[in-house]
Amino acid sequence: MYKPFLEFLEAELFRQFDLQSRSIPPGLELNVSERGRHPATIRSWCYQCRDLRKIRYTYIDAGKSAQIFNSVIYPSHCYDLPLLGIDFLSFGSVKNLIVLDFQPLFQDEVYQQKYIEPLKQLHERYPDLSQDLEMKFYDANQYFSKFLLFAKTDAETVATRVFTAFQDYLSLYWKMLAQAEPLTDQKDIERIIKAQKDYDQYSAERDPASGLFSSYFGHEWSERFLYEFLFEDAVPLAVGAVKG
C-alpha cells in the first residue's frame, strides 16, 4: 500500500543528494516471518550524505493484514534542523494511520519560529489529515510539532491526499535543508549531538512498534532492531541501569 511512498522518497533522495550506503547490522536488513496466518517480510535501507548523517526507512509487508512504512531522516550534527519523521500504518482494509512531521529537537520559541512556523501554511492545506487524535505512547509536546499530520483515514485518501501531502512535506524539508546555515561553534554542535541522542533514547523506550516486531520476528530480533538500527544512539534500559 505504501510502496509508492517508498519509491518516491528513494527517487527524491537519489536525485537531491550524493548518497552513500550506511551499514545495517548483520541480520537486520531483511527478515521473513512465517508466524500467524500471514507471512511478513521486513526490509530496511540506510544511507548518508554530507548534509544528512542518517537516512533510514523500513517496509513491513504482511499482505492484507499489515502494511507499514517508517522512516526517520537525521540531519548532520552541524545543522539544528528538525528530524523528518514518517510513519504510515495499515492493518486490514479499514485501519490506516498516518503520521508525518518535522520533529523538533527543541521547544523554545526561537527554534519554533525558525523551523516549525514555516510548516503552518502547508499544514493548513490538509485539515482533514490533522485530526485531534490521542497520542497513547508519546508526549505530544516533545519531539512533535503543532503542524504534524496525524490522522486515521481510508485507503483512497492515502493514495491521493496523503501522497500529495507527503510530496509537499518532503519538498519543504529539502528547501529548509538547502537554506540552513551550518553550525561552526563546537558547543552548538555538541548540543545537537546530545539532542539527537536524547531523541533516540526517548523514541526507543516508547516505540509501540517493538511489540509488533516481536510478534512477527521474536523478542530478541526486535530488541536488536530497535537499539542497533532504528535508534542506534539509545541505550537499552537494562544496560543503562548497569552503567548508572
C-alpha positions in Angstrom: 0.0 0.0 0.0 2.8 2.4 0.8 5.3 1.2 -1.9 4.6 4.4 -4.0 5.7 6.4 -0.9 8.9 4.5 -0.5 9.7 4.7 -4.2 9.1 8.4 -4.3 11.2 9.0 -1.2 14.0 6.9 -2.7 13.9 8.7 -6.1 14.0 12.1 -4.3 16.9 11.1 -2.2 19.0 9.9 -5.1 18.0 13.0 -7.1 18.8 15.5 -4.4 21.9 14.0 -2.7 25.1 12.2 -3.3 24.1 9.2 -1.2 26.4 6.6 0.3 25.2 3.4 1.8 25.3 3.2 5.6 25.8 -0.2 7.1 23.0 -2.1 8.7 24.0 -4.6 11.4 24.1 -8.2 10.1 20.7 -9.9 10.1 18.7 -6.7 10.5 18.4 -5.6 6.9 15.9 -8.3 6.0 13.8 -10.8 7.8 10.9 -13.0 7.0 8.4 -14.4 9.4 6.1 -17.4 8.9 4.3 -16.8 12.2 0.5 -16.4 12.1 -1.8 -16.6 9.1 0.1 -14.0 7.1 3.8 -14.3 6.3 5.6 -11.0 7.0 8.7 -9.5 5.4 10.6 -6.6 6.8 13.3 -4.8 4.8 15.3 -1.7 5.7 17.5 0.7 3.8 20.0 3.2 5.2 22.1 6.0 3.6 24.1 9.0 4.4 25.4 12.1 2.7 27.1 15.4 3.5 24.0 17.1 4.9 22.1 14.1 6.3 24.0 11.8 8.6 21.4 9.0 8.7 18.5 8.3 6.3 16.7 5.2 7.3 13.5 3.6 6.0 11.7 0.3 6.6 8.9 -1.5 5.0 6.8 -4.3 6.5 4.7 -6.3 4.1 2.3 -8.7 5.8 -0.2 -8.8 2.9 -3.7 -7.7 3.7 -3.1 -7.9 7.5 -0.4 -5.2 7.7 1.4 -2.7 5.5 3.9 -0.4 7.3 6.3 2.3 6.0 8.5 4.0 8.6 11.4 6.5 8.0 13.4 9.0 10.0 15.9 11.4 8.5 18.6 12.8 10.7 20.4 15.9 9.6 24.2 16.1 10.1 25.2 17.4 13.5 26.2 20.7 12.1 22.5 21.5 11.5 19.9 22.2 14.1 17.1 21.2 11.8 14.2 19.1 13.0 14.2 15.4 12.1 11.9 14.3 9.3 9.6 11.6 10.7 7.3 9.4 8.6 5.1 6.6 10.0 2.3 5.1 7.8 0.5 2.0 9.1 -2.4 0.0 7.7 -4.0 -3.0 9.4 -6.6 -4.8 7.4 -8.6 -2.8 4.9 -10.0 -0.2 7.1 -7.5 0.9 9.8 -5.0 3.3 8.3 -2.9 5.6 10.5 -0.6 8.3 9.1 2.0 10.4 11.0 4.1 12.9 9.1 6.1 15.6 10.9 9.2 17.9 11.2 10.2 16.6 14.6 11.7 19.5 16.6 14.8 19.0 18.7 13.9 21.9 20.9 10.7 23.6 22.0 11.9 27.1 22.7 10.2 30.0 20.9 13.1 31.0 18.7 13.5 27.4 17.4 9.8 27.0 16.8 9.7 30.3 14.8 12.7 29.3 12.7 11.7 25.7 11.8 8.1 25.0 12.7 6.2 28.1 11.7 7.2 27.6 8.0 5.1 24.5 8.2 1.9 26.4 9.0 0.8 27.4 5.6 1.5 23.9 4.2 -0.3 22.3 7.1 -3.4 24.4 6.5 -3.9 22.7 3.1 -4.6 19.4 4.8 -7.1 20.0 7.6 -8.6 16.5 7.0 -5.2 15.0 7.8 -4.8 16.9 11.1 -7.2 15.1 13.4 -7.2 15.6 17.1 -6.2 12.1 18.0 -4.8 11.0 21.3 -1.1 10.1 21.5 -1.1 6.9 23.6 2.6 6.3 23.7 4.2 9.8 23.3 4.1 13.2 24.8 2.6 15.4 22.0 4.7 18.4 23.3 8.0 16.6 22.9 9.6 15.8 19.5 6.3 16.6 17.7 5.4 19.9 16.1 2.0 21.6 16.3 1.8 21.2 12.5 2.1 17.5 12.2 -0.2 15.4 10.1 -1.8 12.8 12.3 -4.9 11.0 11.0 -6.9 7.9 10.7 -8.2 7.6 7.1 -9.3 5.4 4.3 -7.2 3.7 1.6 -8.4 6.1 -1.2 -7.3 9.1 0.8 -3.9 7.5 1.5 -3.4 7.1 -2.3 -4.4 10.7 -3.1 -4.4 13.3 -0.3 -1.8 11.7 1.9 0.5 11.1 -1.1 0.3 14.7 -2.2 0.9 15.9 1.4 3.9 13.6 1.6 5.4 15.1 -1.5 4.8 18.6 -0.2 6.3 18.0 3.2 9.4 16.4 1.6 9.7 19.4 -0.8 9.6 21.9 2.1 12.1 19.9 4.1 14.6 19.8 1.2 14.2 23.5 0.8 14.8 24.2 4.5 17.9 22.0 4.4 19.3 23.8 1.4 18.8 27.1 3.2 20.2 26.0 6.5 23.4 27.6 7.8 25.9 25.0 9.2 26.9 25.5 12.8 30.6 26.2 13.5 30.8 26.5 17.3 31.7 23.2 18.8 29.4 23.9 21.8 26.4 24.3 19.4 27.3 21.1 17.6 27.6 19.2 20.9 24.2 20.4 21.8 22.8 18.9 18.6 24.6 15.6 19.2 23.0 15.4 22.6 19.6 16.4 21.3 19.6 13.7 18.6 20.8 11.1 21.2 18.0 12.1 23.5 15.5 11.7 20.7 16.8 8.1 20.1 16.6 7.3 23.8 13.1 8.7 24.2 11.8 7.0 21.0 13.3 3.6 21.7 11.8 3.5 25.2 8.3 4.4 23.9 8.1 3.0 20.4 4.9 0.8 20.2 6.2 -0.9 17.1 8.5 -3.0 19.2 5.6 -5.2 20.2 4.6 -5.6 16.6 8.2 -6.6 15.6 8.3 -9.1 18.5 5.0 -10.7 17.4 6.4 -11.3 13.9 10.1 -11.8 14.4 10.6 -12.6 18.1 11.7 -10.6 21.1 15.5 -10.9 20.6 15.5 -9.8 17.0 13.1 -7.0 17.8 15.3 -5.6 20.6 18.3 -5.7 18.3 16.4 -4.0 15.5 15.2 -1.3 17.9 18.6 -0.5 19.5 21.1 -1.4 16.9 19.3 0.1 13.9 16.2 2.2 14.4 17.5 4.1 17.4 21.2 3.2 17.5 22.2 6.0 19.9 19.8 4.8 22.5 21.0 2.6 25.4 18.7 -0.3 26.4 17.3 0.3 29.8 18.9 -2.7 31.5 22.3 -1.6 30.2 21.7 2.0 31.2 20.9 0.8 34.7 24.1 -1.2 35.0 26.1 1.8 33.8 24.4 4.1 36.1 
